[in-house]
Amino acid sequence: MNLYIDIFKKDKRSLIYSIILAFGFLISFTILESSPRNFYFLSGIILYVIVLFELYTTAEHYHDFHKNKSHAKYDFESHKSIQLAHHLFLPSALFFGLLFFTYFNNQPSIYFVIILLAFFMFLVLFENIHSYYKNLFSINKATNFVYDLITIILTFLWVNIIANLKASEIIDFKTSLILFGVAIGVLSILVIFRHAHSPKAFINCVVFIAIVVLSLFLFNNTELSVMAVSFIVTLMMQTYIIFVNQYLEHKLKAEDFLEYFIIGMLIIAILNIYNG
């Protein structure tokens, strides 16, 4: 609760940029409805420049702020990997995920949901980035939760986009499998990257990627809709994140496998519903 109080009362920058992005998406959706699609993507690029401007100026502001404090132990360069992964890749993937998802699922009924999602996700993401720099590169459990939530949303968005590319015959099945593997691979590696760098963790990551790609190969022989595939793979990613969190914190118990079994049964039930 204190996080949201800080957002609305103390630090208006994240709020202002999130409102700008929300209005920008609204304008882009209006363009999508009334103008050629090239104008929609052009408006998206202009809006993305605003995202990059916020990310860059935030990093520069805290860079100068901490450098001017002689008592602060500050090493900006050694945290470049974190910056690229969480402060450039995640916001960029979220932005273009929302942009392309709306393009392929172009229904006015989802516009409001996408605008709200964009507002709240970028608000929390920008606030966490500010907090990261302000507290000298400190990532707490709340921040990890935010990144995990964004990873789950990104899984749904990009699986849906790639599945739509295949359904529209823009790409073939083999290319879609490669893109699925890359997308799930990058997102699952980021989960490991946030929590641990142990060999066992990376082995679990590789196994998970293989399971997802194999599942998608099997889904090709079913009549599952694009949305159903998106939900199922997202459910698998959520299960993977829960497993990683519990495994790395040594909180994985025998009864937890019951939860994974139930989730597996839920996936099978969805398959049966769509195939029935």
Secondary structure, DSSP 4 states (H G I P E B T S, - for coil): -HHHHHHHHT-HHHHHHHHHHHHHHHHHHHHHHHS-HHHHHHHHHHHHHHHHHHHHHHHHHHHHHHHT-TTS---SGGGHHHHHIIIIIHHHHHHHHHHHHHHHT--HHHHHHHHHHHHHHHHHHHHHHHHHHHTTS---HHHHHHHHHHHHHHHHHHHHHHHHHHHTTSS-HHHHHHHHHHHHHHHHHHHHHHH---HHHHHHHHHHHHHHHHHHHHHTTS---HHHHHHHHHHHHHHHHHHHHHHHTT---TTHHHHHHHHHHHHHHHHHHHH-
